[in-house]
Amino acid sequence: MNLNGVHLPVTTPFRPSDGQFDSDGFASNLKTWSEVSIAGVLVGGSTGESVLLEPSEFVAAVRVARETLPDDRIVIAGAGRQSTRATIQVCAEAAAAGADAVLVLPPSYFRTQMTAEALRLHFWEVADASPVPVLLYHVPKFVPIDLTPELVGELIRHGNIVGIKDSSGDTQNLGALCAVCGDRATVLVGAGTHLYAGLEIGARGGIIAVGVLAPAESADLYAAFVAGRTSEAGRLQERIGPLHRAIVAGTGVPGIKYALDRLGMVGGLPRPPLLPPNDHTRGTIQDALIHAGLPIDGPAVRN
């Protein structure tokens, strides 16, 4: 599976009237994002409020993404759950809804018992059963389980484990993952501040939340780097890096959604217990969008 390029971990909009999944708003956003040369999208990831979605909403979102996006764009579904059995079930449901691949994070509730052997068996069984290729998801910020380079090197021996998204923000760890994966699996950067550096190290692209706000700039950065226009790629990194720090890292999903509203797309409110940004944070978000040169077309508050 060719996963090279920039993928967007898309948000999940909810209707303001009843808080349910807004399929029309989601489709509208997907059409806008697909106008630039992104490689694909991740549905039901951390930015998509995966842990707050009902199972039926997750499946519906995957289906809308597959039906809306052009056939040449990859749909990855966030399928990690706490049990091996549940993860396998979600992989099957995602594939049936049209996902081309699944992103699976390590189970963490019984953290002290998640040994390398337990994790190896978990991912191996999931990969055995999944109808579509599996990407590993290393995100220590939310899931305090290390997918070490040594373990990843073992897991990619499975023919259905095709890569890893590394959201550690640690370039040394990213380099170690690139070394063990080589040509056998794809390493994707998970932090927008490290896309350029990750490509230099050996990553083949990224799944970066800042790309939701600046899809053209993110995709152009990748294209410029691949074409050898490193100065251009560096300038684009200088544009999206501060945007990531101010909004993605600084305000999280609620801030990303508010920023989408200001960009004239469908952001909306996060799902409780997440809270919308306050007045001060909204001002910070607006300043970051202006500093990045992005057009603010939407209202300050979406009713």
Phi, psi and omega in degrees: 000128179272106180255010183298142177116189182258125176249146182255123174278093195283152176283162177247109180279147177240145181293134180293337184288320185223001178076009180273164180305128181264090184292325180292316178297322179297314180297321179298315178298316182299321178296319178295313181297325184285353178288345176249173191273055172285155179278331181172192181226156170251120179258135178072035172266195180299315179293337177274013179056044188305318184287351180256000183270144169286149179307321181292327179292319179301312181296318180297320180295319177298317182296316179299318180299314182293323181286334186268321185282152173301154184299334183275002177260135184276137173251115176255137181246135177283105191246007183288132176226176188283332178251153177299317181300312181294322179297317178299318179297316181293323176301317180294318180293320179295317179297318180296330180277353175117006179294141177272337180202166177234147176252122188238117176272159181285143173295144188223354185300313176267064192304314186293341180261001179275069177288169177303322180291318179297317179293319180300314180295320179301305184292327180295316179293320177298315181294324176301320189268336187293132178288345182232162181301151184249132169252134174281153182231112179255107184221074185299340177299322182253329183236103187282053177235126181275123167266090185292154176306324179297315179293318179299320178301325176287318186293325183287356172291338176287132185294342182258004173257110195253356180171190182211141168261121181253107179254025180289334185074009182254108184293332177294317177295320179299318178297320179295322177294318178299322181294317182284331182279322179051231179267001185276336183207159184262129173259127180242134179287139180252003181233126184296339178287346187241015183297309181299312180298321180296320177295321176298322182288329181137359174295154184255008180159202181203159168241093193237129184293330179297337177294338175297325181270326182230066184294320182294316181296321181291315179293322179293326177301312179299312182298319179295319180297313181297326181279359179087008179269070189292328178296317178296317179298320179296320179296321179292324176297323179293337177278317186273339181300306178298328178296319176298312184297319185285321188252304184295304180283326187280330185233345177073198185303315180303320180291322177298317180295318178296319178299320177299319176302315181293335178273005177084014177255188182259102176260288178081189183275148171287166179271132177305144017274004175295142181251147176292159180293147178278180184301317181298316181293322177299322177296320177298318180296314179300316180299320181294321179295317179295316180299327179279356179077024180268143184283125177267104184251337188270170180289159179294328179225131177263123180275000000 
